[in-house]
């Protein structure tokens, strides 16, 4: 297993958050958000985070890099429902030579609804592993998050 990060349940441990509202189409027959939708929420927040720190994902792609999802871990705590507004807190959690991990906290009105971690491998357009760009390695070494204003 690649995931080695335990995501924090404290919003203050994350430098960035992204607000989302649950759409009706994202709910299941029980009226709660279907478990598969959480992956889309994490992706939306991750892309917003990268844009916020000045490293938008389209620039990665233009440079011939892809952040391939290798593994996901989600822990569901409290169900989200239609029209709920919630925050997905995001942080860069760990960086290796060719992989990195992002941690997530999903909260509604300060209440933990889910936590998650995604492990990504950096690949070129042919799908071959690549080394991390220096800016990403430096973020991990410095343990500073550019999302902090």
C-alpha positions as CSV (number, residue, x, y, z in Angstrom):
1,X,0.0,0.0,0.0
2,X,1.3,3.4,-0.9
3,X,-0.7,5.5,1.4
4,X,1.2,6.4,4.6
5,X,-0.6,9.5,5.7
6,X,-3.3,9.8,8.4
7,X,-5.3,12.9,7.5
8,X,-5.9,15.4,10.3
9,X,-9.5,16.0,11.6
10,X,-8.6,19.6,12.5
11,X,-9.4,22.2,9.9
12,X,-6.6,24.4,11.3
13,X,-4.0,21.9,10.0
14,X,-5.0,22.7,6.4
15,X,-4.0,25.9,4.7
16,X,-6.6,25.7,2.0
17,X,-10.3,24.8,1.7
18,X,-12.8,24.7,-1.2
19,X,-16.5,25.1,-0.7
20,X,-19.0,22.9,-2.5
21,X,-22.8,22.4,-2.6
22,X,-24.3,19.0,-3.0
23,X,-26.4,18.7,-6.1
24,X,-29.5,16.5,-6.2
25,X,-28.0,14.2,-8.9
26,X,-25.2,13.3,-6.5
27,X,-27.5,11.7,-4.0
28,X,-28.7,8.1,-3.9
29,X,-32.1,6.5,-3.3
30,X,-31.6,7.1,0.5
31,X,-31.2,10.8,-0.1
32,X,-27.6,11.0,0.9
33,X,-24.5,11.7,-1.3
34,X,-23.4,8.5,-3.0
35,X,-20.0,7.3,-1.8
36,X,-18.5,7.6,-5.3
37,X,-19.1,11.3,-5.4
38,X,-16.6,12.0,-2.7
39,X,-13.8,11.2,-5.1
40,X,-15.1,14.0,-7.4
41,X,-15.2,16.4,-4.5
42,X,-11.6,15.6,-3.6
43,X,-10.6,16.1,-7.2
44,X,-12.4,19.4,-7.5
45,X,-10.7,20.6,-4.3
46,X,-7.3,19.4,-5.4
47,X,-7.5,21.2,-8.7
48,X,-8.7,24.4,-6.9
49,X,-5.8,24.0,-4.5
50,X,-3.3,23.8,-7.3
51,X,-4.8,26.8,-9.0
52,X,-4.7,28.7,-5.8
53,X,-0.9,28.0,-5.2
54,X,-0.2,29.2,-8.8
55,X,0.5,25.7,-10.1
56,X,-2.8,25.0,-12.1
57,X,-3.1,21.4,-13.4
58,X,-3.4,22.5,-17.1
59,X,0.2,23.8,-16.7
60,X,1.3,20.4,-15.5
61,X,-0.2,18.8,-18.6
62,X,1.3,21.5,-20.9
63,X,4.7,20.6,-19.4
64,X,4.1,16.9,-20.2
65,X,3.3,15.8,-16.6
66,X,0.3,13.9,-15.3
67,X,-0.6,13.3,-11.6
68,X,-2.0,9.8,-11.9
69,X,-4.1,8.6,-9.0
70,X,-2.5,5.4,-7.7
71,X,-4.5,4.9,-4.6
72,X,-7.4,6.5,-2.6
73,X,-8.4,6.0,1.0
74,X,-11.7,7.5,2.3
75,X,-13.2,7.3,5.7
76,X,-16.9,8.2,5.8
77,X,-18.0,9.7,9.2
78,X,-21.3,11.6,8.6
79,X,-23.4,11.6,5.5
80,X,-23.8,14.7,3.3
81,X,-27.3,15.3,1.8
82,X,-28.8,17.3,-1.0
83,X,-28.1,21.1,-0.8
84,X,-25.6,20.8,2.0
85,X,-22.7,23.2,1.7
86,X,-19.5,21.8,2.9
87,X,-15.7,22.5,2.8
88,X,-13.0,20.2,1.5
89,X,-9.8,21.1,3.3
90,X,-6.6,20.1,1.3
91,X,-3.0,19.9,2.1
92,X,0.1,18.4,0.5
93,X,1.0,15.6,2.9
94,X,4.0,13.8,1.6
95,X,6.4,13.9,-1.4
96,X,8.6,11.1,-2.6
97,X,10.8,10.7,-5.7
98,X,8.0,9.9,-8.1
99,X,4.9,10.0,-5.8
100,X,3.1,12.4,-3.6
101,X,0.1,12.3,-1.2
102,X,-2.7,14.8,-0.6
103,X,-4.7,14.8,2.6
104,X,-8.4,15.9,2.8
105,X,-10.9,16.8,5.5
106,X,-14.6,17.1,4.5
107,X,-16.6,19.3,6.9
108,X,-20.1,20.6,7.1
109,X,-20.6,23.5,9.6
110,X,-17.4,22.4,11.4
111,X,-18.5,18.8,11.7
112,X,-16.3,16.1,10.2
113,X,-18.1,14.2,7.4
114,X,-15.1,12.4,5.9
115,X,-11.4,12.2,5.7
116,X,-9.3,11.1,2.8
117,X,-5.9,10.6,1.2
118,X,-4.9,10.3,-2.4
119,X,-1.6,8.9,-3.6
120,X,-0.4,10.2,-7.0
121,X,2.4,9.1,-9.3
122,X,4.0,11.7,-11.6
123,X,4.1,10.4,-15.1
124,X,5.0,11.7,-18.5
125,X,2.5,11.7,-21.4
126,X,3.6,8.1,-22.3
127,X,2.7,7.0,-18.8
128,X,6.3,6.5,-17.6
129,X,7.2,7.6,-14.0
130,X,8.9,11.0,-13.6
131,X,10.7,12.7,-10.8
132,X,8.9,15.3,-8.9
133,X,9.4,18.9,-10.0
134,X,11.7,20.9,-7.7
135,X,9.0,23.2,-6.5
136,X,6.9,20.3,-5.2
137,X,9.9,18.8,-3.4
138,X,10.8,22.2,-1.9
139,X,7.2,22.5,-0.6
140,X,7.6,19.2,1.2
141,X,11.1,19.9,2.5
142,X,10.2,23.3,3.8
143,X,6.9,22.0,5.2
144,X,5.4,25.3,4.1
145,X,2.2,25.4,2.2
146,X,2.0,28.2,-0.4
147,X,-1.8,28.1,0.1
148,X,-1.2,30.1,3.3
149,X,-1.6,33.8,2.5
